[in-house]
Amino acid sequence: MSINLLQLIELFMAALAISFVTSQGGISGAYLLLPIQSYILSTANPVISSTNLLYNIISIPLSIHEYLRERRIAAPFTLILVIGASAGAVVGTWLRGHYLTGGYAFSYFMSAVLLALAMEIILSNALLIRRVHTYETVVRCSRDKTSLVIITNKGNTYRVNTILLMVITLLVGIVSGTYGIGGASILSPVLMGPMGLPAYIISGPTLMVTLMVSLIGVLSYAYLGYPPDVINGLSMGLGGLIGIYLGTITQRRLPERHIRLTVAVATAIMGIYTILHVSRI
């Protein structure tokens, strides 16, 4: 997929701006970059999905290092997320390569996912608007029969059903593998919404999930004959590397309500934008 310098700059700037906003909610921004990539390059070929995953691989590691340094990644919790989402991603990649290769079908699928995400995040904000968390870190994460128990430095205790968490992450992996994203954009609203976990706790683990799913996705797409466009991936990845890192160090200074609403608005705008332009992609 050949592109010109202007397109490279457009991809870089889009990745920088989007990742800065969405990373504060533990989301890399790949789900918003995919329709932008389709629009700029005028294609919906599966290569853009694998390129989107390459963007995640390049842009996320620096921010994960920061989360690890701040002790904000609980190992047992993160492990469950990674295993479930990775298994689902393999299935999703297969679906994309065999049944959603056409631009028209994939464009409608892309629009449906974005609009569903927008509704999910907005409803999560509406349901939990009265419960606003302040910045907190994980002190201990342990198993208790069928649940994970997370204790924070604020003295708060959160319980998460491990079986339900595994099922959710498996489904998230299938959708994200098909769409060409790491899955955090779907997983984060679920964890912050129905499961009631604060953004400060889930951001690191969901970005870790995104990184692992993206690695599996790139290899799977390459095996199916759709390797990523390295130049486009590097351009977006470098923009995302800067944006996600800035978002990571900014997040702890922002109220959680602001983080939730910012991600919700960005997702809603892109969902509407995509559905309006779906016939042109």
ABEGO torsion letter per residue (X at the ends): XBBBAAAAAAAAAAAAAAAAAAAAAGBAGAAAAAAAAAAAAGBABAAAAAAAAAAAAAAAAAAAAAAAAAGABBAAAAAAAAAAAAAAAAAAAAAAAAAAABAAAAAAAAAAAAAAAAAAAAAAAAAAAABBBBBBBBABBBBBEABBBBBBAAGBBBBBBAAAAAAAAAAAAAAAAAAGBAGAAAAAAAAABAAGBBAAAAAAAAAAAAAAAAAAAAAAAAAAGBBBBAAAAAAAAAAAAAAAAAAAAAAAABBAAAAAAAAAAAAAAAAAAAAAAAAAX
